Amino acid sequence: MLEPFILIPGRTSRQGTTLNEGKLKQDYLRETSTVLANPDDCRRLGLNAGQRVRLKSAHGEAEAVVEPAKPGELPPGVLFMAYGDTSSRLMGADTHGTGMPDSKGIDVTLEILRPMLQ
Amino acid sequence: MGELRIVENATCTFCGCVCDDMILRVEDNRIVEAKNACVLGKAWFLNHHIEDRPVALVNGKPASLEEAVQRAAQILVEARYPVVYGLSDTTCEAQRVAVAIADRVGACVDTTTSVCHGPSGMAFQGVGEVTCSLGEVKNRADLVIFWGSNPAESHPRHMTRYSTMPKGLFVPRGRKDRTVVLVDVRRTKSAPAADIFLQIKPRKDFEALWALRALVKGVSLDDGVEAETGIPLAQLQDLAQRMKTCKFGVLFFGMGLSMTRGKHLNVEAALALARDLNEYTKFYIKPMRGHGNVTGADNVVSWQTGYPFGVSLSRGYPRFNPGEFTTADTLARGEADAALIVASDPMANFSQPAREHLARIPYLVLDPKETPTVRHAAVAFTTATYGINTGGTVYRMDDVPLPLRPAFPSPYPSDEEVLKRIERTIRDMQEN
């Protein structure tokens, strides 16, 4: 089932620190391919920490790993992910005459790739 | 144990705060301690040591500096529509040479500003910027608003060094003399540092800012504003009143405004609000700039071309047009046929069509680290890290220039040195 969300990519401390260790290193790649979701949305969809999902926008798709956000951090229907290769794959190329693609507030659908082993 | 050195008053170039009070402990050409640095600064200083990489790669194979410079110059001279891009993580001195190269080969020169606060640059031209230095904020601000910005994670010392915590001339009790407001879609790690947190609906910044403009001007609004923005009318009224009655207010805005649909219009709304407030009090507005010298890139490109980013020099004189001459567009539309990329990583940060086109054209890149962009380059130069291995000038996010104090030498050339060699070689090729 495809669930609609609004994705907000942004900076995190860990993205900033692992960036300095190297963009091709595991820690950076893990940080920038982890998507945070509202805990109520996680419960509603049966999403557990570590579950793989596919995010699709009108412009591309990417796989990510879900982590429930802290209660109150994210409103329902909103996802957060650290900037990086994964979030960039979901951006469109059109900059609407500004030079800047829509890089935050991206409409995406979320698809659970495989259920977690109990 | 090797030689131990202490470098005092070093400058951190990781983010736009450009904190210049670092005390670095250097052992065997490696920084082992960075006193006063935040978590990001520590990661910056402690992870930029000398890596064992070739000084240059041509088509993925190790090459001498001279061979790589020759090939790089040839690519740029033969191109019909090249782009020069990046520049926000290098010195102003290197940025000047990059613009000179763009001028020589008739390139579009663009910086990472265009995918950061480029829309803010457009808005500054449309509305104007009521600006001040961070020193003035430190000494005077009694109302500090962060909008679409998460300084606790992106600029960890902004609050403690410049904006909310320090004691200043007219705010002698520091934090106790200030009201701090955070407006964001997420309750971020910055929220606990604020007195007031307003959680706004995604993509509703323009509407909330315009509502505040109306309230500041005394226009009555109904409760529909909450349904639209997610923020109760009473909270907006309270914020408008605080803005009008503070002695010195400042609004720091992040990419929550410039990267979200509406972009320059969101920023124009914020700039107009700050301008309006000066009818009642002193009120300022500043963008939270990301990269260490992205503000320098804006300044240098402006000195040399008259415009801050997205400038075409293809006709022999500068033309500014975001959307036409900005790199995200020239690549995604398949127009650029070569690129010079300095200290940035479009292969990881650009849209898929832009990346695919970049992979098809010959390009050269200068970077101290291996990145996805380095891996696909026709010519890749390993360069010294600015601020750690090289001196020079950078600009803090409030347009204050600061000198760099390098900690230890690098066997690799600086960006400026490589760019000067490419520029000389291009000149020789064009003259002969």
Interface residues (C-beta under 8 A of the other chain):
Chain A: I6 I8 G10 R11 T12 S13 G16 T17 T18 L19 N20 E21 G22 K23 L24 H59 G60 G72 E73 L74 P75 V78 F80 Y83 G84 D85 S88 R89 M91 G92 A93 D94 T95 H96 G97 T98 G99 M100 P101 D102 S103 K104 G105
Chain B: F14 C15 V39 L40 K42 A43 W44 L46 N47 H48 D110 S114 V115 G118 P119 M122 N150 E153 S154 P156 V185 R186 R187 T188 K189 Q199 K201 P202 R203 M255 G256 S258 M259 T260 R261 K263 H264 G290 F309 G310 P322 G323 E324 T326 T327 A328 D329 A332 D345 A348 N349 F350 S351 Q352 P353 A354 K369 E370 T371 P372
